[in-house]
Amino acid sequence: MNLSEYAGFDALGLAALVKNGDVTPKELAETAKAAIDAIDGEVGAVVETYDDRIAGLDEAACGDGPFRGVPFLIKDVFGHEKGRLIEFGSRLCQGMTVDQDTHFAELLRASGVNILGRSNAPEYSMAGTAENAIYGNTSTPWKKGYSAGGSTGGGAAAVVAGIVPIAHGTDIAGSIRIPASYCGGVGLKPSRGRMSFGPGIDEHGFGLAATLVQTKTVRDAAAMLDCLAVPQTGDPFLIPTPDEPFATYAGIPAKKLKIGWSVDTLMGVPVDSEVAKAVEETAALLSTMGHDVSEAGPAYDGIEAVRKFADLWFFGFDLRLEMYASKTGNKIGLDTLEPVIQKIYEYSLGLKTADFFAATGALNTARRQLARFYDQYDIWLSPTTATVSVPHGTINLGRTDVDMRNLVEEILAPPCQFTIPHNIMGTPAISLPLAMHSSNLPIGIQLGARPAKEHQLIQLASALEEALPWIDRIPPLHVSNV
């Protein structure tokens, strides 16, 4: 199998080849390694490969799930497989290893994927771009030197560049959907409570965080959701599940839905005119499909809300970094932390219990204000990001002109304006690459639904994928071009 053939399949397509005996998991792993060698020097998506899962792969160890043998990258965040490196894109954590497997890792392996390396992410996943001082910058496959988004930029870029067909993603403010938008892939953030974060923690990021994958087709995202959305013993709560497996909904047309669309700024970031036009055209298309579509969006002052509840992210951050420093023997400072992270660390040292409870109250207020939108509408249609990808250095953590007074405006708002509301509400949302900008960069369009309604997003996304197909769109930085 040559690289062009390999990159022409989605994850389920490669798994079908394995099932039919046309290719082996080891052959796929070796092809993925060849893809990394061929293009990753230009993209910068992969920070480590696991030789024991490539040349030394024991095929019998691959799970029997629907993705058996499919090459997969795990994001350099949180830590999932015992004994593997986990560095959070940070020099402070260089050489640190994972203490125990997570339920997520166990479910991933059961799905059949071959986790053969780590993907790049910003330091502690605290930016909407995969740029860091330890491993460098990840480019969108559409333009070298331009952001792949973040924090799951490495995973999204690897998928769209043809390195792997599916990769791990996490999302606390848009980190699955922003890179899908900047790179031209599919990014589904599931509902709060859909995925287990055990056994180490209950809700990650005080309920703001979610985890799933970066893909290039809707069916891959839906099928992996079935594999990973499995409640585990001791999970803090369970949420409703649909009548059928999520993958089934990729082939079931949605009933008539009430859809509100909007391109109004939520955090003061102007929406690019071509991005706004793409949203409006998507709204018109959904109307022709029989849905009740009107222009409407939530009332929400995002800048003020995020300023108030951001202390939830930062509360205890000092203790976390000090724990890492104790494990690695590295010292906290500008030699081990990027400038913005150093500022956040210093700020967290002064946070009090009263600040934490005030932030919790602000999050509650914002969630209830935003959620009123769903009293009237089933679906919220918006841009994923206000603009297409931006040059490296624009929204990264290495900037020296950012402090706690302008962090929200300079680092968070530009990529997160339309994504973070869904983390606040805990609602599912998906980014789809439904258009291209005149700059030859992809435009991500976002669909959000009520809590536990991922199946409705899968239905709509599948219909849009059929109407506006993107699978044959090949970026300049792609394995088929080398």
MIKOL-897403 format. One record per residue (C-alpha): residue in three letters; y, z, x. Coordinates in steps of 0.05 Angstrom, whole numbers, plus 5000, padded with zeros to 4 digits. Layout:
N
ALAYZX;...
% end
This chain:
482
MET500050005000;ASN506749795030;LEU513150175019;SER515949704966;GLU509549754925;TYR509550514933;ALA516850594912;GLY515750144851;PHE511750674815;ASP514051304781;ALA509951944791;LEU505251824733;GLY504251114756;LEU501951344825;ALA497551864793;ALA494151324752;LEU492550944816;VAL489351574845;LYS485351684781;ASN482850964782;GLY480851004855;ASP485850484877;VAL489050964927;THR487551664953;PRO492152264956;LYS491952245032;GLU493951515032;LEU499851684987;ALA501752265032;GLU501751805093;THR505751285056;ALA510851815037;LYS511352025110;ALA512451295128;ALA517951265076;ILE521251875106;ASP520951575175;ALA523750915150;ILE529851125109;ASP531251875114;GLY535251785177;GLU540451445133;VAL539651895072;GLY538452585101;ALA534252845043;VAL528353175078;VAL528953785124;GLU521553915138;THR514753595128;TYR508053955125;ASP503053615171;ASP497253995138;ARG499053635073;ILE499752955105;ALA495152785163;GLY491253425152;LEU490953395076;ASP484753675043;GLU484453244982;ALA479853734947;ALA485654224947;CYS489853774902;GLY490054024830;ASP486853624774;GLY493153574731;PRO496552934710;PHE500152854777;ARG494152904822;GLY495752674893;VAL503052494880;PRO507652654939;PHE512753204923;LEU518453564958;ILE520254294946;LYS527654494948;ASP530054935005;VAL531855504959;PHE528656144932;GLY521856054968;HIS515455894930;GLU509455824977;LYS507256415018;GLY508056305093;ARG512455695088;LEU519555675116;ILE525255835068;GLU532155775098;PHE536855665039;GLY540555145081;SER543355715122;ARG543455875196;LEU542956615177;CYS535956485148;GLN533456025202;GLY526056135214;MET525056585153;THR518556515114;VAL516356645043;ASP512857295027;GLN508757094965;ASP507156514920;THR511056444856;HIS508056264789;PHE512155624793;ALA508555424858;GLU501755574827;LEU503455144767;LEU506154594811;ARG499654564851;ALA495654564787;SER499653964763;GLY496553584821;VAL502653434862;ASN502053474938;ILE507853894963;LEU508853575031;GLY515753825052;ARG522554125038;SER528753775012;ASN535953905033;ALA540854354994;PRO547554685007;GLU547855395034;TYR544755854982;SER545455264933;MET552655464920;ALA555854774917;GLY555154134878;THR553553744941;ALA547753774991;GLU551753885055;ASN550454445104;ALA551454635177;ILE544054715193;TYR541154055170;GLY547153615156;ASN549153205096;THR545152835044;SER547952165022;THR547151844954;PRO542451254965;TRP548150824937;LYS553150954993;LYS552251285060;GLY557351835072;TYR558051984998;SER555152604965;ALA548252614934;GLY550753174891;GLY547953874890;SER545254324897;THR538853914890;GLY541853324927;GLY536053254975;GLY530853214920;ALA534852714878;ALA536552274937;ALA529252264960;VAL526952034891;VAL532151484883;ALA531251244955;GLY523751154942;ILE521451714989;VAL517752094935;PRO517451944860;ILE518652664838;ALA521753284870;HIS523354004855;GLY530154184826;THR533854814806;ASP540154874763;ILE544855464756;ALA551355074743;GLY548854354741;SER544654304804;ILE539253854772;ARG544053424732;ILE549753324782;PRO545153004835;ALA541852594781;SER548852334763;TYR551052204835;CYS544351884855;GLY542451504792;GLY536251894772;VAL533852314714;GLY535353054713;LEU532853514657;LYS534954244655;PRO530454634608;SER532455194561;ARG533355904583;GLY526556244581;ARG522655604583;MET520355694656;SER517556314689;PHE521056584750;GLY515557094764;PRO512857484795;GLY518757704837;ILE524357684785;ASP525257624710;GLU531357194693;HIS534356834753;GLY541956844759;PHE542857304699;GLY539956774654;LEU544256204681;ALA538955894725;ALA533355404707;THR528255014747;LEU524454364738;VAL524553694774;GLN528453074794;THR525252424770;LYS526651684760;THR523451634691;VAL523952054628;ARG516452074619;ASP515452404687;ALA520452954669;ALA517053064602;ALA510053084630;MET511953564686;LEU515354014635;ASP508654074600;CYS505454274666;LEU510654794685;ALA513055094619;VAL507155564616;PRO508756294600;GLN506256794651;THR504057514644;GLY510057974645;ASP515357444630;PRO521357794596;PHE521157364533;LEU518156734503;ILE521756174467;PRO519255694413;THR515155084433;PRO514954424395;ASP508954214353;GLU506653694404;PRO506553674481;PHE513353474509;ALA510352834538;THR508452604468;TYR515752604446;ALA517252054496;GLY513851584447;ILE516351884381;PRO522951634354;ALA527952184338;LYS529752314266;LYS537052224247;LEU541152714289;LYS548452924284;ILE551552764352;GLY558452974377;TRP561252614437;SER567152804480;VAL570452644547;ASP575953164541;THR577053564604;LEU573954264603;MET576154514672;GLY582354094686;VAL578653524721;PRO580752834694;VAL575052394672;ASP574651724707;SER576351164658;GLU569850784671;VAL565851424662;ALA569451554596;LYS567950844573;ALA560650924589;VAL560251544546;GLU563751194488;GLU559050594494;THR553051064493;ALA555751394431;ALA556350704398;LEU549250534418;LEU546551174389;SER550251014324;THR546750344320;MET540150714328;GLY541651074262;HIS544651724285;ASP550852054256;VAL555752004314;SER562852254317;GLU567852454369;ALA567653214378;GLY566953724433;PRO567154474441;ALA573554874448;TYR573055194516;ASP577655404574;GLY572655314630;ILE577055504688;GLU578856174658;ALA571756314635;VAL568456164701;ARG573656564739;LYS571857164697;PHE564357134699;ALA563456854770;ASP562957584793;LEU555857564764;TRP554057064818;PHE557457454872;PHE555458164853;GLY550358404904;PHE551057774947;ASP552758225005;LEU546258604998;ARG542357964993;LEU545257685058;GLU544358345093;MET536958345073;TYR536257645102;ALA539757855166;SER534958435172;LYS529057975165;THR531357445215;GLY535157875265;ASN541257415257;LYS548157705248;ILE552657555189;GLY558957175210;LEU561956485218;ASP556556315269;THR551256375215;LEU555156255150;GLU559655685128;PRO566955865115;VAL566655895039;ILE560256305040;GLN563356785089;LYS569256875041;ILE564457004983;TYR560657515025;GLU567057885042;TYR569157864969;SER562458134945;LEU563258744990;GLY568958984946;LEU565858854877;LYS564859474834;THR560259634776;ALA566159554729;ASP567058834754;PHE559858684739;PHE560358924667;ALA566958564657;ALA563657924681;THR557758034634;GLY562558104576;ALA566257464596;LEU559757084599;ASN557857324530;THR564657114502;ALA564156424534;ARG557056324509;ARG558756484437;GLN565056064438;LEU561355454465;ALA555355534420;ARG559555454357;PHE559154704371;TYR551854724352;ASP553455014284;GLN555554304265;TYR552053844314;ASP544953744340;ILE546953394404;TRP552953414451;LEU554152764488;SER558852774549;PRO559452544620;THR554852904668;THR560352904720;ALA567652724711;THR567352224768;VAL562151854807;SER560052094876;VAL565452324925;PRO565752285001;HIS562452835043;GLY567253395057;THR570553384988;ILE566953944952;ASN562854255008;LEU562354965034;GLY564954795103;ARG572154735079;THR576955225112;ASP582455145059;VAL578355475003;ASP578556214987;MET577056634925;ARG583656424894;ASN582055684890;LEU574355674894;VAL573355504821;GLU578454934821;GLU576454634889;ILE568954724894;LEU566054874825;ALA570254494774;PRO569953784802;PRO562353694795;CYS560754254745;GLN565854144690;PHE560953864639;THR554454164666;ILE555954914669;PRO556955004594;HIS549454884584;ASN547755424636;ILE552455904600;MET549155764533;GLY542155704560;THR541455034525;PRO537354444550;ALA541053834578;ILE539153184611;SER542952694655;LEU541251954650;PRO543651384694;LEU546050944637;ALA551650564672;MET554350324739;HIS561450414764;SER565449834793;SER564850204860;ASN557350074856;LEU555950804845;PRO551751054786;ILE554751394725;GLY550951974694;ILE551152094619;GLN549252784593;LEU545752974529;GLY545353704509;ALA541554024451;ARG540654694417;PRO536255214452;ALA528855034455;LYS530154324432;GLU528053954496;HIS523653504454;GLN529853214419;LEU532953044486;ILE526452714509;GLN526352294446;LEU533552064453;ALA532951964528;SER526751534520;ALA530351104468;LEU536351014515;GLU531750864574;GLU528650304534;ALA535350034510;LEU538950104578;PRO533350084630;TRP534950304701;ILE528150314735;ASP529249654771;ARG536049854797;ILE535149894873;PRO540450234917;PRO542349984987;LEU539050595020;HIS531950474994;VAL525250405028;SER524349705001;ASN530449485041;VAL527749685110;
% end
